[in-house]
Structure formats: C-alpha cells, structure tokens
Amino acid sequence: FLGRFEAKDLVDFRTKCPDDSEEYARFWTVCGWFETAGVLMKAKLLNADLFFDRYAVGPFWNKAKVIVHALQKESGQKELFENFEWLVRRELSWHKSRAKG
C-alpha cells in the first residue's frame, strides 16, 4: 500500500483504483484495519504502547487522508474512517509523551 498507492484526489483514485481492482480492495482493507484498531484502542481493548511500538499509522494516513476526506464529504458520512483519523492523532500524542521521558 505505501509503495504503490498514490492518488491526488478522488477522481484520480477512481481512475487508478476502479471498484473491482486489487488496489481498491487494498485501500479499503488498510483503512478498515486501522479503523478497527482505533475502535479497539478507544474502547481500551488495545494497548497503545504495544500497538504504537509495533505499527506506524502516520505514513498510511498520509497516503489515504485526501481520499478519506473526499469520501466523507461525498457521502455525507463524517464518521467514515473517523477512528483511523483519531488513531493517527493518538499516535502523535503517544510519541510526544514518550519523547518527554
């Protein structure tokens, strides 16, 4: 996903990743995986220290965010991948707290 996915906007995404393509499925799988991680962490069922010590959310979010925001706007569903977005903010605060000592 990180190496292959590149879409500057929703039109570009739909051109490069038609609904029946492997790239389209990969996008939804990656976003869904991080969405689930965000849900579990919010519910305190996933430990932030364990998760963020192993996974980097930011690089994935940076690739997906333009498309996620466009899909939210187009569908009128602000909650679409809202936990993925929350997770990247949580990751930033986790890193800041670890840098302090």
C-alpha positions in Angstrom: 0.0 0.0 0.0 2.7 2.5 1.0 4.8 1.9 -2.0 2.1 1.6 -4.7 -0.8 3.8 -3.6 -0.7 7.3 -5.0 -3.9 9.3 -5.6 -4.0 13.1 -5.6 -7.8 13.3 -5.3 -11.0 11.2 -5.6 -11.1 11.4 -9.4 -7.5 10.2 -9.6 -8.3 7.4 -7.0 -11.3 6.2 -9.1 -9.2 6.2 -12.2 -6.3 4.3 -10.8 -8.4 2.1 -8.4 -11.6 1.1 -10.1 -14.1 -0.7 -7.8 -13.2 -4.2 -9.0 -9.4 -3.7 -8.7 -6.9 -5.1 -6.3 -5.8 -1.6 -5.4 -9.3 -0.6 -4.5 -9.7 -3.6 -2.2 -6.3 -2.9 -0.7 -7.2 0.7 0.1 -10.4 -0.4 1.9 -8.6 -3.2 3.7 -5.8 -1.0 5.0 -8.2 1.8 6.1 -10.5 -0.7 7.7 -7.7 -2.3 9.6 -6.6 1.0 11.1 -10.3 1.9 11.7 -10.7 -1.3 13.7 -7.5 -0.6 15.7 -8.8 2.9 16.5 -12.2 1.4 17.7 -10.4 -1.1 19.9 -8.0 1.4 21.4 -10.8 3.9 22.2 -12.6 1.0 24.0 -9.3 0.3 25.9 -9.1 -3.2 24.3 -5.9 -2.4 22.5 -2.9 -1.2 24.4 -1.4 2.0 22.9 2.2 1.2 24.0 2.1 -2.3 22.4 0.4 -1.0 19.2 2.5 2.1 18.5 5.7 0.3 19.4 5.0 -2.0 16.5 3.0 -0.1 14.0 3.3 3.3 12.3 0.0 4.8 11.5 1.1 8.2 10.1 2.6 7.0 6.8 -0.6 5.1 6.0 -2.8 8.0 7.0 -0.7 10.4 4.9 -1.3 8.3 1.8 -5.0 7.8 2.5 -6.3 11.1 4.1 -7.1 13.0 0.9 -9.2 10.2 -0.3 -10.8 9.5 3.1 -11.8 13.2 3.5 -13.2 13.3 -0.1 -15.2 10.1 0.6 -16.5 11.6 3.8 -17.6 14.8 2.0 -19.1 13.0 -1.0 -21.1 10.5 1.1 -22.0 13.0 3.9 -20.6 10.4 6.4 -18.1 12.2 8.6 -17.8 9.0 10.6 -16.2 7.1 7.7 -12.8 6.1 8.9 -13.1 8.6 11.8 -11.3 6.1 14.1 -8.4 5.8 11.7 -8.0 9.6 11.8 -8.4 9.5 15.6 -5.7 6.8 15.8 -3.1 8.9 13.9 -3.8 11.8 16.3 -3.4 9.4 19.2 -0.1 8.2 17.7 1.2 11.7 17.6 0.4 12.3 21.3 1.9 8.9 22.2 5.2 9.9 20.5 5.2 13.3 22.3 4.6 11.7 25.7 7.5 9.2 25.1 9.8 12.0 24.0 9.4 13.7 27.3 10.9 10.9 29.2 
